[in-house]
Amino acid sequence: MTGRFFRIPFNSIRFKLIVGVVLITVPLSLLLIYTNYYAIGVVRSQVADSNKKMMSLYMGQIDEQLRFAESYLMGLTIAEADFTGIENKVSESDRYFALRRLSNRITENMLNFKSVDGFFIYSAPTQSYMNAFREVTNYAERESVRNFIEDETGKATPNLPINRWYVQEIGEKYYLLRTIKVSDTYVGTWILFDNLMMPLNLIGLGEKGAALFTTNDGVPLVNAEIVKDNRLDVNKNLQHYYLTGDDHRYLVVGEKSAVGNFNLIALIPDEQILRNLPILRNIVNFILIGVLILLPVCLLLLRKTLLIPINRLISAMKRIKDGNLDMRIPSFRTSDEFQLVYETFNTMMTQIQELRIHVYEEQMNKQKAELQHLQLQINPHFYLNSLNIMHTLARAKNYALIEEMAQCLVGYFRYMFRSNLTFVSVQEELQHVRNYLRIQELRFPNHLQCTIHVPDYLLRTPIPPLVVQTFVENAIKHAVTMDEPVLLTIDMELDDAAAAPSLKITIQDTGPGFPEDMLEGFRSGTQMTSTQGEHIGIWNVQQRLLLLYQSRSDITFANHASGGAVIVITLPLQPDMGKGERL
């Protein structure tokens, strides 16, 4: 007992699936995930640290050059005799020569400033502008700076930051400027960010990588296209590296300037970083080759142990769903669980088939008994009305009408004696209705008129017996009086607007119509009968149609706007003839 309880179910599908998943999927997945993420993280961190140091080194050199240029400007404004004497020169020629001497000295010292593109001296009172520049600059760039300085100093409140380096957009390019004002004279230096980028272009950041300067607000000062095209975010904290970009991911490292409001950033394509991982690629390739080799074996094993048995079960269920209850699953060599499922399934289907036959036979017997009972309730109801009419005619001694009425009654009751079956044709039902109407016309001469409109192609349509006659009888009983003549109309037509073609029967009279409480009772399906049995026929018709058609039939009750009752009966054009016998 104990050994059997602890027996390992080697043939169990659960055991096979667990062992297969554990031995193949879990180790390969964990190894692949671990090697990928670990190696990628290490390489990214190393690349980020290396480039971070490079950016910090280059930014330190730039800041050192900016401090050196700033110190030179401060010393020039304090210690240079020509500069301090510009405002005190007596003549314009003395002022001019003083500016020229300053310009010559600045030009001679330009070789000492590797990052500075130019110096300028501008005297606002005389509008004299002197500059010194490197050969890497062109005339358009120098004129752009000169025009900017002259325009700003000519304003009532010049927008020139005096005490710091600042980024300024001039034309379509960005410049870094430092301006010092002494009285009405401005001395300063300027750097074009494009020229400042020249040494950085030699850094190996990959074919798609780039270095660029940005403002503290994340505005690219150079290489703006790569930021825009790849939707890069360059406005994050630069203390740590991060990844950004939509379609193409970039690793971002950078360094803030210590003396200006700008940053130096390196954009390294993530794919370029991963491309430098030969060991990782070899591991991944090895794993992929192993997976490709093991995958067909695993699929074959899975197909044999799981998919084929399940497909047999699904195929059998589909055939049973289509109505083939004789379907059984043959015996196959498979796992213990599926063998148990197959045996249980076959046993269950045998029991269901036997039970279904018994239930069907009981339902058919019950339905026939209910239909016969409902129809027998109709026959005595009309029989009493017929005797009352015969009695009235006999008292009037109208023997000709009695003879004609007797013939109509013979045809009527012959039909009634056959009406305990399920379906009759429209033609037979209408002939029965005409016999009944003729009896009523003999009873109410000149007070009842009836018209029947039915296409010939609908005369052979099967319908339940007494459906039309019941509503005709109800209309005559409640609508016909001796005060005014009543028109009774019976229309039948094909209704093909629904999903399945239907027979639409409309019965309408010009009488007073239904009371509102009676309409509510009919619509809700309540048995609206009085102690005298009134309206029991209508309720019986509703129950018969429910038994025969379930939800495929419909009866609506309403009153016409001009007066009179309107009954619309909708029946399937092709009923289930297996539910009853055809007359």
C-alpha positions as CSV (number, residue, x, y, z in Angstrom):
1,M,0.0,0.0,0.0
2,T,2.8,2.4,0.9
3,G,5.0,1.5,-2.0
4,R,2.1,1.9,-4.4
5,F,1.3,5.3,-3.0
6,F,4.9,6.5,-3.7
7,R,5.2,4.8,-7.1
8,I,6.6,7.3,-9.7
9,P,4.1,7.7,-12.5
10,F,6.5,7.3,-15.4
11,N,3.7,7.0,-17.9
12,S,1.8,10.0,-16.6
13,I,1.4,12.9,-19.0
14,R,1.9,15.3,-16.1
15,F,5.2,13.7,-15.2
16,K,6.4,13.8,-18.8
17,L,5.5,17.4,-19.3
18,I,7.1,18.5,-16.0
19,V,10.4,16.6,-16.8
20,G,10.5,17.9,-20.4
21,V,9.9,21.5,-19.4
22,V,12.4,21.3,-16.5
23,L,15.2,19.6,-18.5
24,I,14.9,21.7,-21.6
25,T,13.2,25.0,-21.1
26,V,14.3,26.1,-17.7
27,P,18.1,25.6,-18.0
28,L,18.3,27.1,-21.5
29,S,16.1,30.0,-20.6
30,L,17.9,30.8,-17.4
31,L,21.3,30.5,-19.0
32,L,20.3,32.7,-21.9
33,I,18.7,35.3,-19.8
34,Y,21.5,35.4,-17.3
35,T,24.3,35.6,-19.9
36,N,22.5,38.1,-22.0
37,Y,21.6,40.5,-19.2
38,Y,24.8,40.1,-17.2
39,A,27.1,40.6,-20.2
40,I,25.1,43.4,-21.7
41,G,25.0,45.2,-18.3
42,V,28.8,44.7,-17.8
43,V,29.6,45.9,-21.3
44,R,27.3,48.9,-21.0
45,S,28.8,49.9,-17.7
46,Q,32.3,49.6,-19.0
47,V,31.6,51.6,-22.1
48,A,29.7,54.2,-20.1
49,D,32.6,54.5,-17.6
50,S,35.2,54.8,-20.3
51,N,33.3,57.4,-22.3
52,K,32.4,59.2,-19.0
53,K,36.0,59.6,-18.2
54,M,36.8,60.8,-21.7
55,M,34.0,63.4,-21.6
56,S,35.1,64.5,-18.1
57,L,38.7,64.8,-19.4
58,Y,37.8,66.8,-22.5
59,M,35.3,69.0,-20.6
60,G,38.1,69.7,-18.0
61,Q,40.4,70.8,-20.8
62,I,37.7,73.1,-22.2
63,D,36.9,74.6,-18.8
64,E,40.6,75.2,-18.3
65,Q,40.9,77.0,-21.6
66,L,37.8,79.1,-20.8
67,R,39.3,80.1,-17.4
68,F,42.6,80.9,-19.1
69,A,40.8,83.1,-21.7
70,E,38.7,84.7,-18.9
71,S,41.8,85.5,-16.9
72,Y,43.5,87.0,-19.9
73,L,40.5,89.3,-20.5
74,M,40.4,90.4,-16.9
75,G,44.1,91.2,-17.0
76,L,43.7,93.0,-20.3
77,T,41.1,95.3,-18.9
78,I,43.1,96.0,-15.7
79,A,46.8,96.1,-16.6
80,E,46.8,97.1,-20.2
81,A,47.6,100.9,-20.5
82,D,46.1,101.3,-24.0
83,F,42.8,99.8,-22.8
84,T,42.6,102.0,-19.7
85,G,43.5,105.0,-21.7
86,I,41.0,104.6,-24.5
87,E,38.3,106.7,-22.8
88,N,40.8,109.4,-21.9
89,K,42.3,109.9,-25.4
90,V,42.1,113.5,-26.5
91,S,41.9,112.9,-30.2
92,E,40.2,110.2,-32.4
93,S,43.5,109.3,-33.9
94,D,44.9,108.5,-30.4
95,R,41.9,106.4,-29.6
96,Y,42.2,104.6,-32.9
97,F,45.9,103.8,-32.5
98,A,45.3,102.6,-29.0
99,L,42.6,100.1,-30.3
100,R,45.0,99.0,-33.0
101,R,47.8,98.3,-30.5
102,L,45.4,96.3,-28.4
103,S,44.2,94.3,-31.4
104,N,47.8,93.6,-32.4
105,R,48.7,92.3,-28.9
106,I,45.6,90.1,-28.9
107,T,46.4,88.7,-32.3
108,E,49.9,87.9,-31.1
109,N,48.5,86.0,-28.1
110,M,45.9,84.0,-30.1
111,L,48.3,81.1,-30.4
112,N,48.1,80.6,-26.7
113,F,44.4,79.8,-26.8
114,K,43.6,76.5,-28.6
115,S,39.8,76.5,-27.9
116,V,39.1,80.3,-28.4
117,D,38.0,81.3,-31.9
118,G,38.3,85.0,-31.5
119,F,38.7,88.1,-29.3
120,F,37.0,91.5,-29.9
121,I,37.2,95.0,-28.5
122,Y,34.3,97.4,-29.2
123,S,34.0,101.1,-28.2
124,A,30.4,102.1,-28.1
125,P,30.9,105.9,-28.3
126,T,33.1,105.7,-31.5
127,Q,31.5,102.4,-32.8
128,S,35.0,101.1,-33.3
129,Y,35.3,97.3,-33.5
130,M,38.7,95.5,-33.4
131,N,39.0,91.7,-33.4
132,A,41.5,88.9,-33.5
133,F,40.6,85.4,-34.7
134,R,41.9,82.0,-35.7
135,E,42.1,80.9,-39.3
136,V,39.6,78.1,-38.7
137,T,36.9,80.8,-38.6
138,N,35.4,82.3,-41.8
139,Y,34.3,85.8,-42.6
140,A,30.5,85.1,-42.2
141,E,31.0,83.8,-38.7
142,R,33.1,86.7,-37.6
143,E,30.6,89.2,-39.1
144,S,27.8,87.4,-37.3
145,V,29.5,88.0,-34.0
146,R,30.3,91.6,-34.8
147,N,26.7,92.4,-35.9
148,F,25.4,90.7,-32.7
149,I,27.7,92.8,-30.5
150,E,26.9,96.0,-32.2
151,D,23.2,95.4,-32.2
152,E,23.1,94.5,-28.5
153,T,25.3,97.4,-27.4
154,G,23.2,99.8,-29.4
155,K,20.1,98.9,-27.4
156,A,19.0,101.0,-24.5
157,T,19.4,97.9,-22.2
158,P,21.9,95.6,-23.8
159,N,21.2,91.8,-23.2
160,L,24.8,90.8,-22.7
161,P,25.6,88.8,-19.6
162,I,28.8,90.4,-18.2
163,N,29.9,88.1,-15.4
164,R,29.8,84.6,-16.9
165,W,30.2,82.5,-20.0
166,Y,26.9,82.1,-21.9
167,V,25.5,80.3,-24.9
168,Q,24.1,82.5,-27.7
169,E,22.4,81.5,-30.9
170,I,23.5,83.8,-33.7
171,G,22.1,83.2,-37.1
172,E,21.7,79.4,-37.3
173,K,24.7,78.5,-35.2
174,Y,25.5,78.5,-31.5
175,Y,28.4,80.4,-29.9
176,L,29.9,80.5,-26.4
177,L,30.7,84.1,-25.4
178,R,32.3,85.9,-22.5
179,T,32.0,89.7,-22.4
180,I,33.5,92.3,-20.0
181,K,32.4,95.9,-20.0
182,V,34.6,98.8,-18.9
183,S,32.8,102.1,-19.1
184,D,31.5,102.2,-22.7
185,T,34.0,99.7,-24.0
186,Y,33.3,96.0,-24.4
187,V,36.0,93.4,-24.6
188,G,35.3,89.7,-25.0
189,T,36.0,86.4,-26.6
190,W,33.8,83.9,-28.6
191,I,33.9,80.3,-29.5
192,L,31.9,78.5,-32.2
193,F,30.6,75.2,-30.9
194,D,31.1,73.6,-34.3
195,N,34.9,74.3,-34.0
196,L,34.9,73.1,-30.4
197,M,33.6,69.8,-31.7
198,M,36.5,69.2,-34.0
199,P,38.7,67.1,-31.6
200,L,35.6,65.1,-30.5
201,N,35.0,64.0,-34.1
202,L,38.0,61.8,-33.7
203,I,36.5,59.8,-30.8
204,G,35.3,56.4,-31.8
205,L,31.6,56.4,-30.9
206,G,30.5,54.1,-33.7
207,E,29.2,54.8,-37.2
208,K,25.9,56.1,-35.8
209,G,27.3,57.5,-32.6
210,A,28.0,61.2,-32.0
211,A,29.3,63.7,-29.4
212,L,27.5,67.0,-28.9
213,F,27.1,70.0,-26.7
214,T,23.8,70.9,-25.1
215,T,22.4,73.6,-22.9
216,N,21.4,72.9,-19.4
217,D,17.9,72.7,-20.7
218,G,18.6,69.9,-23.1
219,V,18.8,72.0,-26.3
220,P,21.4,70.5,-28.8
221,L,24.0,73.0,-29.9
222,V,25.5,70.7,-32.5
223,N,24.4,67.5,-34.2
224,A,20.8,68.3,-33.6
225,E,19.7,66.0,-36.4
226,I,20.6,62.8,-34.6
227,V,18.6,63.9,-31.5
228,K,15.6,64.8,-33.5
229,D,15.6,61.8,-35.9
230,N,15.9,59.3,-33.1
231,R,13.8,61.2,-30.5
232,L,16.5,61.2,-27.9
233,D,16.1,62.7,-24.4
234,V,19.3,64.7,-23.6
235,N,17.8,66.5,-20.6
236,K,18.3,64.0,-17.9
237,N,20.8,63.8,-15.0
238,L,24.3,63.2,-16.4
239,Q,25.7,61.8,-13.1
240,H,24.8,58.3,-14.4
241,Y,24.4,56.8,-17.8
242,Y,21.0,56.0,-19.3
243,L,19.4,54.6,-22.4
244,T,17.0,56.7,-24.6
245,G,15.5,56.6,-28.1
246,D,12.5,55.0,-29.9
247,D,13.6,52.8,-32.8
248,H,17.3,53.0,-32.1
249,R,18.5,53.0,-28.5
250,Y,21.4,55.1,-27.5
251,L,23.6,55.1,-24.3
252,V,24.0,58.6,-23.0
253,V,27.0,59.8,-20.9
254,G,28.1,63.3,-20.3
255,E,29.7,66.0,-18.2
256,K,28.5,69.5,-17.2
257,S,30.7,72.5,-17.7
258,A,32.0,74.1,-14.5
259,V,32.2,77.6,-15.9
260,G,29.3,77.8,-18.5
261,N,25.7,76.8,-18.9
262,F,26.4,73.9,-21.3
263,N,27.1,70.1,-21.2
264,L,29.2,67.7,-23.2
265,I,27.4,64.5,-24.1
266,A,28.4,61.3,-25.9
267,L,25.7,59.3,-27.7
268,I,26.7,55.6,-28.2
269,P,24.4,53.3,-30.2
270,D,23.3,50.4,-28.1
271,E,23.7,48.0,-31.1
272,Q,27.3,49.2,-31.4
273,I,27.9,48.2,-27.8
274,L,26.4,44.8,-28.2
275,R,28.3,44.2,-31.4
276,N,31.5,44.2,-29.4
277,L,30.4,41.1,-27.5
278,P,32.0,38.1,-29.4
279,I,31.9,35.8,-26.4
280,L,28.3,36.5,-25.7
281,R,27.4,36.0,-29.3
282,N,29.1,32.6,-29.3
283,I,27.2,31.6,-26.2
284,V,23.9,32.7,-27.7
285,N,24.7,31.0,-31.0
286,F,25.6,27.8,-29.1
287,I,22.3,27.9,-27.2
288,L,20.3,28.6,-30.4
289,I,21.9,25.7,-32.1
290,G,21.1,23.5,-29.2
291,V,17.5,24.7,-29.1
292,L,17.2,24.0,-32.9
293,I,18.4,20.5,-32.4
294,L,16.3,19.7,-29.4
295,L,13.2,21.5,-30.6
296,P,12.1,18.8,-33.2
297,V,12.7,16.1,-30.7
298,C,10.6,17.9,-28.1
299,L,7.9,18.6,-30.6
300,L,7.7,14.9,-31.7
301,L,7.6,13.8,-28.0
302,L,4.9,16.4,-27.3
303,R,2.9,15.4,-30.4
304,K,3.0,11.7,-29.5
305,T,2.2,12.1,-25.8
306,L,-0.2,15.0,-25.8
307,L,-1.3,16.5,-29.1
308,I,-2.4,13.3,-30.9
309,P,-4.5,12.0,-27.9
310,I,-6.1,15.5,-27.5
311,N,-6.8,15.7,-31.2
312,R,-8.6,12.3,-31.0
313,L,-10.7,13.6,-28.1
314,I,-11.5,16.9,-29.9
315,S,-12.4,15.2,-33.1
316,A,-14.9,12.9,-31.3
317,M,-16.4,15.9,-29.5
318,K,-16.9,17.8,-32.8
319,R,-18.7,14.8,-34.4
320,I,-20.9,14.5,-31.3
321,K,-21.6,18.3,-31.5
322,D,-22.7,17.8,-35.1
323,G,-25.3,15.2,-33.9
324,N,-23.4,11.9,-34.3
325,L,-24.1,10.4,-30.9
326,D,-22.8,7.0,-32.1
327,M,-19.3,8.3,-32.1
328,R,-16.8,6.5,-29.8
329,I,-13.1,6.8,-29.4
330,P,-11.2,3.7,-30.4
331,S,-8.6,2.2,-28.0
332,F,-5.0,3.5,-28.6
333,R,-1.7,3.0,-26.9
334,T,-1.2,6.2,-25.0
335,S,-0.7,7.7,-21.5
336,D,-2.6,6.4,-18.5
337,E,-4.6,9.6,-18.1
338,F,-5.8,9.6,-21.7
339,Q,-6.8,5.9,-21.6
340,L,-8.9,6.7,-18.5
341,V,-10.4,9.7,-20.3
342,Y,-11.3,7.6,-23.4
343,E,-12.9,4.9,-21.4
344,T,-14.9,7.3,-19.3
345,F,-15.9,9.3,-22.4
346,N,-17.2,6.3,-24.3
347,T,-19.1,5.1,-21.2
348,M,-20.6,8.5,-20.7
349,M,-21.7,8.8,-24.3
350,T,-23.4,5.4,-24.2
351,Q,-25.4,6.5,-21.1
352,I,-26.2,9.9,-22.6
353,Q,-27.5,8.3,-25.8
354,E,-29.8,5.9,-23.9
355,L,-31.0,8.7,-21.6
356,R,-31.6,11.0,-24.5
357,I,-33.8,8.4,-26.2
358,H,-35.9,7.9,-23.1
359,V,-36.3,11.6,-22.5
360,Y,-37.2,12.2,-26.1
361,E,-39.9,9.6,-26.1
362,E,-41.3,10.9,-22.8
363,Q,-41.3,14.5,-24.2
364,M,-43.1,13.4,-27.4
365,N,-45.8,11.5,-25.5
366,K,-46.3,14.4,-23.1
367,Q,-46.5,16.9,-26.0
368,K,-49.1,14.8,-27.9
369,A,-51.1,14.5,-24.7
370,E,-51.0,18.2,-24.1
371,L,-51.9,19.1,-27.7
372,Q,-54.9,16.7,-27.7
373,H,-56.0,18.1,-24.3
374,L,-55.8,21.7,-25.5
375,Q,-57.6,21.0,-28.8
376,L,-60.4,19.1,-26.9
377,Q,-60.9,22.3,-24.9
378,I,-61.7,24.1,-28.1
379,N,-64.2,21.7,-29.5
380,P,-66.8,21.8,-26.7
381,H,-66.5,25.6,-26.7
382,F,-67.6,25.9,-30.3
383,Y,-70.1,23.0,-30.1
384,L,-72.2,24.9,-27.5
385,N,-72.2,28.1,-29.7
386,S,-73.3,26.0,-32.7
387,L,-76.2,24.5,-30.8
388,N,-77.3,27.9,-29.7
389,I,-77.3,29.1,-33.3
390,M,-79.4,26.0,-34.4
391,H,-81.8,26.7,-31.6
392,T,-82.3,30.3,-32.8
393,L,-82.9,29.3,-36.4
394,A,-85.3,26.5,-35.4
395,R,-87.4,29.0,-33.4
396,A,-87.5,31.2,-36.5
397,K,-88.7,28.1,-38.6
398,N,-86.2,29.1,-41.3
399,Y,-85.7,25.5,-42.6
400,A,-83.7,26.5,-45.7
401,L,-81.1,28.2,-43.6
402,I,-81.2,25.3,-41.1
403,E,-80.4,23.0,-44.0
404,E,-77.6,25.2,-45.3
405,M,-76.3,25.6,-41.8
406,A,-76.4,21.9,-41.2
407,Q,-74.3,21.3,-44.2
408,C,-71.8,23.8,-42.9
409,L,-71.8,22.2,-39.5
410,V,-71.2,18.8,-41.0
411,G,-68.1,20.1,-42.8
412,Y,-67.1,22.0,-39.7
413,F,-67.3,19.1,-37.3
414,R,-65.8,16.7,-39.7
415,Y,-62.7,19.0,-39.6
416,M,-62.9,19.2,-35.9
417,F,-62.9,15.5,-35.5
418,R,-59.7,15.4,-37.4
419,S,-58.1,18.3,-35.7
420,N,-56.4,16.4,-32.9
421,L,-53.3,16.2,-35.1
422,T,-50.5,18.7,-35.3
423,F,-50.5,20.3,-38.8
424,V,-53.0,21.0,-41.6
425,S,-52.6,23.0,-44.8
426,V,-53.6,26.7,-45.1
427,Q,-56.2,25.7,-47.6
428,E,-57.9,23.2,-45.2
429,E,-57.8,25.7,-42.4
430,L,-59.4,28.4,-44.5
431,Q,-62.1,26.1,-45.8
432,H,-62.9,25.4,-42.2
433,V,-63.0,29.1,-41.4
434,R,-65.3,29.7,-44.4
435,N,-67.8,27.1,-43.0
436,Y,-67.7,28.8,-39.7
437,L,-68.1,32.3,-41.3
438,R,-71.1,31.1,-43.3
439,I,-72.8,29.9,-40.2
440,Q,-72.2,33.3,-38.6
441,E,-73.4,35.1,-41.7
442,L,-76.7,33.1,-41.5
443,R,-76.9,34.2,-37.9
444,F,-76.1,37.8,-38.5
445,P,-77.4,38.7,-42.0
446,N,-76.2,42.1,-43.3
447,H,-74.1,42.6,-40.1
448,L,-71.0,40.6,-41.0
449,Q,-68.7,40.8,-43.9
450,C,-65.4,38.9,-44.4
451,T,-62.6,39.1,-46.9
452,I,-59.8,36.6,-47.2
453,H,-56.6,37.4,-49.2
454,V,-54.1,34.5,-49.5
455,P,-51.6,33.9,-52.4
456,D,-52.0,30.6,-54.1
457,Y,-48.4,29.5,-53.4
458,L,-49.1,29.7,-49.7
459,L,-52.2,27.4,-49.7
460,R,-50.1,24.2,-49.1
461,T,-48.1,25.7,-46.2
462,P,-48.5,23.6,-43.0
463,I,-49.9,25.4,-40.0
464,P,-51.4,24.1,-36.6
465,P,-55.2,23.5,-36.9
466,L,-57.7,26.0,-35.5
467,V,-55.1,28.8,-35.2
468,V,-57.0,31.2,-37.6
469,Q,-60.5,29.9,-36.7
470,T,-60.0,30.6,-32.9
471,F,-59.3,34.3,-33.5
472,V,-62.1,34.6,-36.1
473,E,-64.5,33.1,-33.6
474,N,-63.2,35.5,-30.9
475,A,-63.6,38.5,-33.2
476,I,-67.2,37.6,-34.1
477,K,-68.2,36.9,-30.5
478,H,-66.9,40.3,-29.3
479,A,-67.1,42.6,-32.3
480,V,-70.3,41.7,-34.1
481,T,-73.5,43.4,-32.8
482,M,-76.8,44.3,-34.2
483,D,-75.9,48.0,-34.2
484,E,-73.4,48.3,-36.9
485,P,-72.0,46.0,-39.6
486,V,-68.5,44.6,-38.9
487,L,-65.8,44.0,-41.5
488,L,-63.5,41.0,-40.8
489,T,-60.2,40.8,-42.8
490,I,-57.8,37.8,-43.0
491,D,-54.5,38.4,-44.8
492,M,-51.7,36.0,-45.3
493,E,-48.3,36.8,-46.8
494,L,-44.7,35.7,-47.0
495,D,-42.4,37.5,-44.6
496,D,-38.8,37.2,-45.9
497,A,-37.3,40.1,-43.9
498,A,-36.3,37.8,-41.0
499,A,-33.4,35.4,-40.9
500,A,-35.8,32.5,-41.9
501,P,-38.8,32.9,-44.2
502,S,-42.1,33.1,-42.2
503,L,-45.8,33.0,-42.8
504,K,-47.5,36.3,-41.6
505,I,-51.2,36.0,-40.7
506,T,-53.1,39.2,-40.0
507,I,-56.7,39.1,-38.6
508,Q,-58.4,42.5,-38.2
509,D,-62.0,43.6,-37.4
510,T,-63.8,46.9,-37.1
511,G,-65.3,46.2,-33.7
512,P,-64.5,47.9,-30.4
513,G,-61.1,46.2,-30.0
514,F,-59.5,44.7,-26.9
515,P,-59.7,46.3,-23.4
516,E,-56.3,47.5,-22.2
517,D,-56.2,45.0,-19.3
518,M,-56.9,42.2,-21.8
519,L,-54.1,43.4,-24.1
520,E,-51.7,43.3,-21.2
521,G,-52.8,39.8,-20.3
522,F,-52.3,38.5,-23.8
523,R,-48.9,40.1,-24.2
524,S,-47.7,38.7,-20.9
525,G,-49.0,35.2,-21.7
526,T,-51.4,35.2,-18.8
527,Q,-54.4,32.9,-19.1
528,M,-57.1,35.6,-19.5
529,T,-60.3,33.5,-18.9
530,S,-63.4,34.3,-17.1
531,T,-65.7,32.0,-15.2
532,Q,-67.6,31.4,-18.4
533,G,-64.4,30.3,-20.2
534,E,-64.1,33.4,-22.4
535,H,-60.7,33.8,-24.2
536,I,-59.6,30.3,-23.3
537,G,-59.2,29.5,-27.0
538,I,-56.7,32.3,-27.4
539,W,-54.7,31.2,-24.4
540,N,-54.8,27.6,-25.8
541,V,-53.4,28.8,-29.2
542,Q,-50.6,30.5,-27.4
543,Q,-49.7,27.4,-25.5
544,R,-49.9,25.2,-28.6
545,L,-47.6,27.4,-30.6
546,L,-45.1,27.5,-27.7
547,L,-45.1,23.7,-27.6
548,L,-44.8,23.3,-31.4
549,Y,-42.3,26.1,-32.3
550,Q,-40.8,27.2,-28.9
551,S,-39.4,30.8,-29.6
552,R,-39.7,30.7,-33.4
553,S,-43.4,31.8,-33.5
554,D,-45.0,35.0,-32.3
555,I,-48.5,36.5,-31.7
556,T,-49.0,40.2,-31.2
557,F,-52.3,41.9,-30.0
558,A,-53.1,45.5,-30.7
559,N,-56.0,47.9,-31.4
560,H,-56.2,49.8,-34.7
561,A,-56.0,53.5,-34.6
562,S,-59.5,53.7,-36.3
563,G,-60.9,51.1,-34.0
564,G,-61.0,47.3,-33.9
565,A,-58.7,44.5,-32.9
566,V,-55.6,43.5,-34.8
567,I,-53.9,40.1,-34.3
568,V,-50.6,39.3,-36.2
569,I,-49.5,35.7,-36.1
570,T,-46.0,34.8,-37.4
571,L,-45.1,31.1,-38.0
572,P,-42.1,29.4,-39.5
573,L,-42.7,28.6,-43.2
574,Q,-41.1,25.1,-42.7
575,P,-42.0,23.8,-39.2
576,D,-40.4,20.7,-37.7
577,M,-42.8,18.0,-39.1
578,G,-41.2,15.4,-36.8
579,K,-43.1,17.0,-33.9
580,G,-46.4,15.9,-35.2
581,E,-48.4,14.1,-37.9
582,R,-49.6,15.8,-41.1
583,L,-53.3,15.6,-41.8
